[in-house]
C-alpha cells in the first residue's frame, strides 16, 4: 500500500468499477468491493495468494450496508464460489474477525478495528491533522475532514471531534467516489492530464442525485474550475441537503497529498456563501498541515 500522504495514480486494478457511463442511474457501485474477476485476473501472478485475496474480499463484503449475511449472500455479492466463501468465513471466524449468529449469518467482530487502528495511529497525516481539524471545526462550528485519493476513490482519514452527528457515509475510513466529492475534485484536478484522461476512461459515473456530475464533459469542466479557483464546491452530489467545500493540502515539497473540507448537512448554502465564510480559515489550516508533512 502506498504511503497515506501520497496521491495514488488510479491505475490500481482493484479500484476499477466498470466501464464509463453517462448519467448511469442503475445500482451504485460498492466502493469497498474487491471483485472476483479482479482476483482471478491477478491470480495469473505466480506469487499472488488467491486465498488471502478472497478472504479480504469476503471481509470487505461484510462491511457494507448489509451487516449480516449468509454464505450464499456473501458468495453472490463477491462472485467468489460458495465453497471458497465458506472456507474464508470459517477461517475469519477462527481468527476472531467475524462471528456467526443463530440464523447462520456472518457479521464482523470488533477485532477488525485492529487493522485500521494500526494504520490510523501510525499515519503522519492523520496524527498531524487531528488537532488542526479540531481547532478549525471549533472556529467554524461545522464538521471538518481530511481525506486522500486512493485509486479512484477518496478515503476519509480524520474528522474534527467537534463534528455534529452526520451521515455515516462521511465517517473516518469511509471510501467514496472521487468524482462526486469536493475532496476528490481538488485532488483529481491537480493530477497530470494523462492520469485524468485515464481516470475518465475507466470510471463509472453513477448519478446518485440529479446534481451528480455524471458526464465526462461536466466533470472536466468542474475540474478545470477547481484548478482556476483553488477550491472545490459540491452541493448535493451524493446526498440531498449536503454541501461541502474543499481545499488541497500540499506537503513541504509542494505535492498535492490530501484534501481538507468543511461539511454542511441538513441545510443548503451557495458556493459564494461557503467560500466567503469558510475559505480563508480552511486555506490557513491546509497550509499549516501541509507545512508539517515531509515530501
Beta strands, then each sheet from edge to edge (+ up, - down):
strand 1: 98-100
strand 2: 106-108
strand 3: 143-150
strand 4: 153-159
strand 5: 175-177
strand 6: 231-235
strand 7: 242-250
strand 8: 256-265
sheet 1: 1+ 2-
sheet 2: 5+ 4- 3+ 8- 7+ 6-
end
